[in-house]
Amino acid sequence: MIVSQEFKVTQAGVDFQVRIPGQPLACWVDSYWVSEGKPLYNSERILADGTSTLIFNFGAPIRTHLGGSKPEERSSFFAGVNSRFADVFHGGDRSQAGIRFKTGGTYLFLQQPLSEFNDLAVDTDLLGRPDINELLDALGSAAGAAAQLDLLETWMLRCLCKGQPADPRLGAALHYMSQEPGLRVEHLADRLGCSRQYLNRLFHLYAGSSPKSLQRTLRIGYALRQLRPGKTADWIGLAEQGSFFDQSHLIHEFQHMTGFSPSAYQEELDRRVGRMILR
């Protein structure tokens, strides 16, 4: 039996029921959730954080806009690791269920190199997994959010029994990167006792990006977590803490990753005008 944490929250007019899995799924899955309601905002900006998501949609079609790509209308889909922000547009009431995988956790369930899905949203029927489409049908006919969460958990446990886990050096690498934002890739490889080339292959397979690209995402993620509505950010301090060359370097990276200048992001955070920023 999995010991999980479960809670409900309302965000921008949408009710979420969220379950945080315990072991053995906790190593691979951040959370699974069910959402219902009419969003107060017609769009969401999803900021890159190294995770990937499987979304089952039962409401109005969703339009996804990844970076500079052309917007596409979708129903249920798998969103791979993004190197930049992604915009999601809702056409009406929201009714969804989903799984948010931790960095390095997706391979266990898809058994495909995650780098093949970089900056992509792929319809579930194109994943070549009949069991995912069967899960979609079961979720659509389930009686309530609790039953849907149980179905998601059962499906993931089946995948866990069948799948091949990631190389344990990936977990060690992610730990070092979270503790030392400026750690060079060659030094990381030395600590893990492998070549830089092997480390790159490991990350492309399980994490969906190179170590350098993921490190870039994590460093901006750290800066974002320090920002608060109504408070002026210390950009010089954030640049130092995140091992950026200087404040200008941080601001350049910030704008590339979020699509906002720091001042525009702060205004959006303060007022929540037109969209909801998720991170």
DOLOKE-579701 format. One record per residue (C-alpha): x negated, y negated, z; residue in one letter. Coordinates in steps of 0.05 Angstrom, whole numbers, m for minus. Example, Ala and Ser with C-alpha at 12.3 -4.5 7.8 and 13.67 -1.06 7.14 Angstrom:
<pts>
     xx     yy     zz code
   m246     90    156    A
   m273     21    143    S
</pts>
This chain:
<pts>
     xx     yy     zz code
      0      0      0    M
    m26    m69    m19    I
    m23   m122     36    V
     m5   m186     m2    S
     11   m258     16    Q
     73   m288    m14    E
    101   m359    m14    F
    149   m405    m49    K
    135   m475    m74    V
    170   m526   m118    T
    129   m567   m167    Q
    158   m620   m213    A
    228   m590   m212    G
    205   m517   m221    V
    211   m465   m166    D
    152   m417   m160    F
    149   m351   m122    Q
     75   m332   m117    V
     42   m269    m92    R
    m32   m266    m74    I
    m54   m194    m79    P
    m95   m157    m27    G
   m144   m102    m42    Q
   m157    m68    m89    P
   m128   m120   m137    L
   m157   m181   m101    A
   m225   m172   m135    C
   m193   m181   m204    W
   m129   m221   m196    V
   m120   m291   m168    D
    m44   m288   m165    S
     20   m268   m199    Y
     82   m311   m200    W
    153   m322   m224    V
    179   m392   m241    S
    249   m419   m254    E
    276   m489   m264    G
    279   m550   m308    K
    211   m586   m310    P
    211   m660   m294    L
    154   m668   m344    Y
    156   m646   m416    N
     82   m627   m417    S
     28   m598   m374    E
    m47   m607   m382    R
    m83   m543   m361    I
   m155   m557   m342    L
   m209   m505   m356    A
   m231   m467   m294    D
   m259   m401   m321    G
   m195   m361   m310    T
   m147   m330   m360    S
    m71   m320   m356    T
    m19   m271   m382    L
     49   m306   m389    I
    117   m273   m399    F
    167   m324   m422    N
    243   m316   m418    F
    263   m389   m426    G
    256   m440   m481    A
    197   m430   m529    P
    130   m460   m508    I
     84   m501   m553    R
     10   m494   m537    T
    m43   m543   m559    H
   m114   m519   m545    L
   m166   m573   m551    G
   m166   m599   m622    G
   m125   m542   m651    S
    m57   m548   m684    K
      2   m540   m634    P
     35   m472   m640    E
    102   m447   m614    E
    100   m385   m571    R
    142   m340   m528    S
     99   m292   m486    S
     24   m295   m494    F
    m46   m284   m465    F
    m87   m347   m455    A
   m162   m334   m456    G
   m216   m375   m422    V
   m215   m447   m445    N
   m277   m488   m456    S
   m236   m552   m452    R
   m166   m573   m431    F
   m102   m545   m461    A
    m34   m579   m467    D
     31   m540   m459    V
     97   m570   m480    F
    164   m544   m454    H
    227   m549   m495    G
    278   m537   m439    G
    291   m496   m377    D
    233   m454   m352    R
    237   m380   m337    S
    171   m345   m334    Q
    129   m292   m299    A
     54   m288   m303    G
    m13   m262   m279    I
    m73   m307   m266    R
   m138   m267   m271    F
   m200   m287   m234    K
   m264   m301   m272    T
   m289   m234   m296    G
   m224   m198   m277    G
   m190   m193   m344    T
   m233   m139   m377    Y
   m208    m88   m327    L
   m137    m97   m355    F
   m148   m112   m428    L
   m211    m69   m440    Q
   m232   m118   m494    Q
   m289   m169   m494    P
   m260   m232   m465    L
   m302   m276   m511    S
   m256   m253   m568    E
   m201   m295   m536    F
   m240   m359   m522    N
   m197   m421   m531    D
   m141   m378   m558    L
    m68   m362   m539    A
    m50   m294   m568    V
     21   m268   m572    D
     30   m206   m529    T
     53   m164   m588    D
    m15   m176   m621    L
    m56   m149   m563    L
    m47    m77   m585    G
    m20    m56   m517    R
     49    m23   m520    P
     51    m22   m444    D
     49    m98   m442    I
    111   m102   m486    N
    145    m49   m442    E
    128    m92   m382    L
    159   m152   m416    L
    224   m114   m427    D
    225    m90   m355    A
    213   m160   m328    L
    270   m187   m370    G
    320   m139   m340    S
    294   m141   m268    A
    341   m164   m213    A
    306   m225   m184    G
    237   m253   m172    A
    217   m201   m119    A
    231   m144   m167    A
    191   m179   m222    Q
    131   m188   m176    L
    135   m114   m158    D
    134    m96   m232    L
     73   m139   m244    L
     37   m108   m185    E
     54    m37   m206    T
     30    m50   m277    W
    m36    m78   m252    M
    m48    m18   m206    L
    m38     28   m266    R
    m89    m12   m305    C
   m137     m9   m246    L
   m134     67   m246    C
   m148     72   m321    K
   m196     14   m331    G
   m271      9   m326    Q
   m295    m43   m275    P
   m344    m98   m291    A
   m418    m93   m279    D
   m428   m112   m205    P
   m482   m161   m225    R
   m428   m206   m252    L
   m399   m216   m182    G
   m468   m232   m155    A
   m480   m281   m212    A
   m415   m317   m199    L
   m432   m323   m125    H
   m500   m354   m139    Y
   m469   m403   m189    M
   m416   m425   m140    S
   m469   m437    m86    Q
   m520   m472   m131    E
   m487   m514   m187    P
   m554   m532   m218    G
   m583   m461   m220    L
   m618   m450   m287    R
   m597   m389   m327    V
   m667   m359   m330    E
   m673   m364   m254    H
   m605   m331   m246    L
   m628   m274   m291    A
   m691   m266   m249    D
   m650   m260   m185    R
   m606   m207   m216    L
   m665   m168   m244    G
   m644   m172   m316    C
   m663   m209   m379    S
   m630   m274   m401    R
   m604   m238   m463    Q
   m570   m184   m422    Y
   m540   m237   m376    L
   m510   m272   m436    N
   m480   m207   m462    R
   m452   m192   m393    L
   m417   m259   m389    F
   m389   m257   m459    H
   m360   m188   m445    L
   m329   m200   m377    Y
   m325   m275   m366    A
   m310   m298   m437    G
   m366   m349   m443    S
   m441   m358   m434    S
   m468   m370   m364    P
   m486   m441   m384    K
   m415   m456   m409    S
   m383   m427   m347    L
   m431   m466   m303    Q
   m409   m529   m339    R
   m336   m513   m324    T
   m349   m498   m251    L
   m388   m562   m240    R
   m331   m605   m268    I
   m282   m563   m228    G
   m320   m581   m165    Y
   m314   m655   m182    A
   m240   m649   m196    L
   m226   m616   m129    R
   m256   m676    m93    Q
   m208   m726   m125    L
   m146   m747    m86    R
    m87   m792   m104    P
    m96   m863    m79    G
   m170   m854    m63    K
   m229   m883   m101    T
   m279   m830   m122    A
   m353   m835   m107    D
   m378   m816   m176    W
   m451   m826   m159    I
   m444   m778   m100    G
   m404   m728   m142    L
   m458   m729   m196    A
   m511   m713   m144    E
   m471   m658   m110    Q
   m454   m626   m177    G
   m527   m628   m202    S
   m512   m674   m260    F
   m569   m715   m288    F
   m535   m780   m268    D
   m467   m813   m263    Q
   m463   m825   m339    S
   m475   m751   m351    H
   m419   m732   m304    L
   m370   m781   m336    I
   m387   m756   m406    H
   m375   m684   m385    E
   m313   m702   m347    F
   m281   m736   m408    Q
   m299   m677   m453    H
   m269   m625   m406    M
   m206   m662   m384    T
   m190   m708   m443    G
   m187   m767   m394    F
   m236   m820   m374    S
   m245   m819   m298    P
   m203   m882   m290    S
   m147   m854   m334    A
   m148   m788   m297    Y
   m143   m824   m230    Q
    m83   m864   m255    E
    m50   m800   m280    E
    m64   m767   m213    L
    m35   m826   m176    D
     28   m835   m217    R
     41   m767   m250    R
     67   m803   m312    V
     92   m760   m370    G
     57   m695   m352    R
     35   m650   m295    M
    m39   m637   m288    I
    m55   m566   m265    L
   m122   m542   m241    R
</pts>
